[in-house]
């Protein structure tokens, strides 16, 4: 039975008793991943646009545009803020009261 189930999985064949549940899981996971990817891409482009608008662009001797260096303390502060936001988003999926 286990060997047959493994062979069925390799051939992308799902037994009738579990096919509906597995299709729903795949569809749900696919939708959540796509939604998260789209939201993440939109947020990333928006933040990059806002950063470019706020940062002064410098031109060096060869005519290249450069952004000013970000101080390490500021980079750490922003990174910790992003990690805090990610932790809060992960916490949305946990049961209430824990």
Rosetta blueprint (number, residue, H / E / L):
1 X L
2 X H
3 X H
4 X H
5 X H
6 X H
7 X H
8 X H
9 X H
10 X H
11 X L
12 X L
13 X L
14 X L
15 X L
16 X H
17 X H
18 X H
19 X H
20 X H
21 X H
22 X H
23 X H
24 X H
25 X H
26 X H
27 X H
28 X H
29 X H
30 X H
31 X H
32 X H
33 X H
34 X H
35 X H
36 X H
37 X H
38 X H
39 X H
40 X H
41 X H
42 X H
43 X H
44 X H
45 X H
46 X H
47 X H
48 X H
49 X H
50 X H
51 X H
52 X H
53 X H
54 X H
55 X L
56 X L
57 X E
58 X E
59 X E
60 X L
61 X L
62 X L
63 X L
64 X L
65 X E
66 X E
67 X E
68 X L
69 X L
70 X L
71 X L
72 X H
73 X H
74 X H
75 X H
76 X H
77 X H
78 X H
79 X H
80 X H
81 X H
82 X H
83 X H
84 X H
85 X H
86 X H
87 X H
88 X H
89 X H
90 X H
91 X H
92 X L
93 X L
94 X L
95 X L
96 X L
97 X L
98 X L
